[in-house]
Amino acid sequence: MIELMFFIIMGVVIGLSYYLGFNNGINKNCKKEVRQFLMDMTVSKMLHQHFQNNAMNETKLFLQFLGVKNPKVKPQKLMTPEEFDSENKK
């Protein structure tokens, strides 16, 4: 019960701080750009997940076609922003 109250209070505090921060003067000026940035990030992650799931399914089907009984395919690990930045600087 105490844990539940803790998470409820934390949710209220985080939600209230987000709401108050989102409605201040700085975010009113860049709200459109922030929304577009978040939308681009979400769409690109969803698109990557879609292609990755399709590639894994196709790989499993191909391995089953070759005769492997229960193929296990590991998903590719996404790069962190630091790894991506270090790769682009080279």
Backbone hydrogen bonds, N-H to C=O, Kabsch-Sander energy under -0.5 kcal/mol:
donor,donor_aa,acceptor,acceptor_aa,energy
5,M,1,M,-2.2
6,F,2,I,-2.4
7,F,3,E,-2.3
8,I,4,L,-2.2
9,I,5,M,-2.8
10,M,6,F,-2.6
11,G,7,F,-2.3
12,V,8,I,-2.3
13,V,9,I,-2.6
14,I,10,M,-2.8
15,G,11,G,-2.7
16,L,12,V,-2.7
17,S,13,V,-2.5
18,Y,14,I,-2.3
19,Y,15,G,-2.5
20,L,16,L,-2.8
21,G,17,S,-2.3
22,F,18,Y,-2.5
23,N,19,Y,-1.3
24,N,21,G,-0.9
28,K,24,N,-1.5
29,N,25,G,-1.2
30,C,26,I,-1.2
31,K,27,N,-0.7
34,V,30,C,-2.5
35,R,31,K,-2.5
36,Q,32,K,-2.2
37,F,33,E,-2.5
38,L,34,V,-2.6
39,M,35,R,-2.5
40,D,36,Q,-2.5
41,M,37,F,-2.3
42,T,38,L,-2.6
43,V,39,M,-2.8
44,S,40,D,-2.4
45,K,41,M,-2.2
46,M,42,T,-2.6
47,L,43,V,-2.7
48,H,44,S,-2.4
49,Q,45,K,-2.5
50,H,46,M,-2.3
51,F,47,L,-2.5
52,Q,48,H,-2.5
53,N,49,Q,-2.5
54,N,50,H,-2.3
55,A,51,F,-2.6
56,M,52,Q,-2.3
57,N,53,N,-2.3
58,E,54,N,-2.6
59,T,55,A,-2.4
60,K,56,M,-2.4
61,L,57,N,-2.4
62,F,58,E,-2.4
63,L,59,T,-2.7
64,Q,60,K,-2.3
65,F,61,L,-2.1
66,L,62,F,-1.8
67,G,63,L,-0.7
67,G,64,Q,-0.6
68,V,63,L,-2.5
73,V,71,P,-0.5
84,F,80,T,-2.4
85,D,81,P,-2.5
86,S,82,E,-2.4
87,E,83,E,-2.0
88,N,84,F,-1.8
89,K,85,D,-1.4
90,K,86,S,-0.7
